[in-house]
Amino acid sequence: MASDALLFDVGRRKPTTRDVADLVKSGGTAALTEADRRADAATYQEVTCRSALNPVKGMPFNWTLNPYRGCTHGCHYCFARRYHVQFEMNTDDEFASVILVKKNFVEVLVRELDRPAWSREHVAFGTATDPYQPIEGHYKLTRGAIGALARGRTPIGLITKGPMVVRDRDVLGDLTRAAGCTVYMSVPTVDEDAWRTLEPGTAHPLQRLRAVRELVDAGIRAGVLMAPIVPGFSSSREKIERTIKTIADHGARFVGCNVMYLQDGTRTHFMKFIEREFPSMLPRFEKLYVKKYPPDWYRKEVQAMVKVLQARYGIMRRDEAETTPEKEQIEPEQVGFAW
Ligand code: SF4
């Protein structure tokens, strides 16, 4: 099979993600014999990408960038788990332990940004995988891509849970001046139990918030996404208030939130995880997640609570404030729920 030759011929072109999927389909991830197993127990498979900018439909942006696939952060709620089946890998351990590295990512991106037809539309960076994987310290693909985007005057919004983003404040600053850049640090909660349980491979939430402060101090527009808020783990009023207060204390420029949704392989993984680790919670999750999202009333309660607290701690987004004239009238008592 052609893909076998690509994997075994050291020094030749790296396999494409399709080659990797074919190989894994025939022999499991053990067939990735050229992959590099690191001390963090993850396996890194270099691949060749044909394109870097990925067009998407039905989102608030038209283009995404993801130098890696799979994520060692291994959050149990991660919506991107379901994408790993594209590579014939499972949404459980293999999502967090087999990382595809698009070795030629930066050079492909540079070519795409240089095309006369490129319209310099806003690009969402890190939508399918955190772009600050630990191995980014070695490959520097995210850093190289940000530099290319600055030279190509293309604005981005970058989402991450990785404090390593501070390393790149110089190129993020270049991009801010050249085209515009927003860093969305994902900190769903500062509650240590919830963090340890739900995000086993991520940096401590306070470390992430210190990174936000450093970025803001460097002149970069950086804020926090409390996403997702996970019912039963990080949804109590006390935890949400503590999180928003801590975010405000760290100088975040804005805060946004969303309640967890579960779809396809992500749903399967999360429910298995709950059944295994917290069996008594399973019936409540099954009731709350009959569909992809919990019922509207639940999401509205969470969002109302967050709005109240954003206003209290002075970090409501200006655009939200302008479009929510009744914001001050939402009473905290209206949004008291336990789960
Ligand atoms: S850091 Fe982001 S991409 Fe990685 S597992 Fe967590 S939610 Fe998914």
Residues whose N, C-alpha, C, O or C-beta is under 5 A from the ligand:
A	BS01	SF4	C71 H73 G74 C75 C78 A80 A128 T129 D130 K161
